[in-house]
Amino acid sequence: MQNKGSRDKTGKSAYRFRGRVWVDGKEGTFLGYGRVVLLERIREHGSITKAARSMEISYRHAWELVESMNRQSPRPLVETSAGGKGGGGTRLTEEGEKAISLFWKFYGDFQKFLADDEKALRRALPGIRCLR
């Protein structure tokens, strides 16, 4: 079966530059889009359970992602406190906040890189149509 690719509004073949960005660590993925969203949800909800629920992933999976990030970071990104009378909780550390900011900066730079290269392709090959 032949892949017909994307089409623009005129029905002609069109192309779009796409890519994913993540940061590898000693265990594999350290930070990526989904992990950073999980960190943001932990910040928002103050709970791994609530963050996982909001992302429709299991608590176990969320916990494993947090543990992986904490192990691979020089300092923990997330701190947890056990439940009890006052209840437990989860919070981002200063390192976690920095990781979020740096990742989104890197992600934005990468998206700009893709858009710029797409423009260069259009200039170099005027007959090529790019989706945007």
C-alpha positions as CSV (number, residue, x, y, z in Angstrom):
1,M,0.0,0.0,0.0
2,Q,1.4,3.4,-1.0
3,N,1.5,6.2,1.5
4,K,-0.2,9.1,-0.1
5,G,1.1,11.5,2.6
6,S,-0.5,14.7,3.7
7,R,-2.4,17.0,1.4
8,D,-2.8,20.7,1.5
9,K,-6.1,22.6,0.8
10,T,-5.7,22.1,-3.0
11,G,-5.2,18.4,-2.6
12,K,-1.6,18.4,-3.6
13,S,1.1,16.7,-1.6
14,A,2.3,18.7,1.3
15,Y,5.0,18.2,3.9
16,R,5.5,19.2,7.5
17,F,8.7,19.1,9.5
18,R,8.1,17.2,12.8
19,G,10.2,16.1,15.6
20,R,10.3,15.1,19.2
21,V,12.8,16.2,21.8
22,W,13.8,14.6,25.0
23,V,16.8,14.5,27.3
24,D,18.5,11.1,27.8
25,G,20.2,10.2,31.1
26,K,22.1,7.3,32.4
27,E,18.9,5.2,32.5
28,G,17.4,6.3,29.2
29,T,14.9,9.1,29.1
30,F,15.4,11.6,31.8
31,L,13.0,14.4,30.6
32,G,10.6,14.5,27.8
33,Y,7.2,16.1,27.0
34,G,5.1,13.7,29.0
35,R,7.4,13.7,32.0
36,V,7.5,17.5,32.1
37,V,3.7,17.6,31.9
38,L,3.6,15.1,34.8
39,L,5.9,17.4,36.8
40,E,3.6,20.4,36.1
41,R,0.5,18.3,37.2
42,I,2.3,17.4,40.4
43,R,2.9,21.1,41.0
44,E,-0.7,21.8,40.3
45,H,-2.3,19.0,42.4
46,G,0.3,18.4,45.1
47,S,-0.2,14.7,44.6
48,I,1.2,12.0,42.3
49,T,-2.1,10.2,42.5
50,K,-4.1,13.3,41.4
51,A,-1.5,14.2,38.8
52,A,-1.7,10.6,37.3
53,R,-5.4,10.7,37.3
54,S,-5.5,14.0,35.5
55,M,-3.2,12.5,32.8
56,E,-5.2,9.2,32.7
57,I,-2.1,7.1,33.6
58,S,-1.7,4.7,36.4
59,Y,-0.3,5.8,39.7
60,R,2.4,3.1,39.4
61,H,3.5,4.5,36.0
62,A,3.6,8.0,37.4
63,W,5.5,6.9,40.4
64,E,8.1,5.0,38.2
65,L,8.6,8.1,36.1
66,V,9.1,10.3,39.1
67,E,11.5,7.8,40.6
68,S,13.4,7.6,37.3
69,M,13.8,11.4,37.1
70,N,14.9,11.7,40.7
71,R,17.5,8.9,40.3
72,Q,19.0,10.5,37.2
73,S,19.1,14.0,38.6
74,P,21.9,15.3,40.8
75,R,19.2,16.5,43.2
76,P,15.6,15.3,43.4
77,L,13.0,17.0,41.2
78,V,10.1,15.9,43.4
79,E,9.8,15.4,47.1
80,T,7.1,13.3,48.8
81,S,6.0,13.2,52.4
82,A,4.2,10.3,54.0
83,G,0.6,10.5,54.9
84,G,-0.6,10.5,58.5
85,K,-2.6,12.9,60.6
86,G,-2.0,15.9,58.4
87,G,-2.0,13.8,55.2
88,G,1.0,13.4,52.9
89,G,1.9,15.4,49.9
90,T,4.2,15.8,46.9
91,R,5.9,18.9,45.8
92,L,8.4,20.0,43.2
93,T,11.8,21.1,44.4
94,E,13.6,24.1,43.0
95,E,15.5,21.7,40.8
96,G,12.2,20.4,39.4
97,E,11.0,23.9,38.7
98,K,14.3,24.6,36.8
99,A,13.9,21.4,34.8
100,I,10.4,22.4,33.7
101,S,11.6,25.9,32.6
102,L,14.7,24.6,30.8
103,F,12.8,21.9,29.0
104,W,10.1,24.3,27.7
105,K,12.8,26.7,26.6
106,F,14.6,23.9,24.7
107,Y,11.3,22.6,23.3
108,G,10.4,26.1,22.0
109,D,13.8,26.5,20.4
110,F,13.4,23.1,18.7
111,Q,10.0,24.1,17.4
112,K,11.5,27.3,16.0
113,F,14.3,25.3,14.4
114,L,11.8,23.1,12.6
115,A,9.8,26.1,11.4
116,D,12.9,27.9,10.2
117,D,14.2,24.8,8.3
118,E,10.8,24.3,6.8
119,K,10.9,27.9,5.5
120,A,14.4,27.3,4.0
121,L,13.1,24.1,2.3
122,R,10.2,26.1,0.7
123,R,12.7,28.8,-0.5
124,A,15.1,26.1,-1.9
125,L,12.3,24.1,-3.6
126,P,9.5,26.4,-4.5
127,G,7.3,23.6,-5.8
128,I,7.2,21.9,-2.4
129,R,4.2,22.7,-0.3
130,C,4.5,22.6,3.5
131,L,1.7,22.3,6.0
132,R,1.5,24.9,8.7
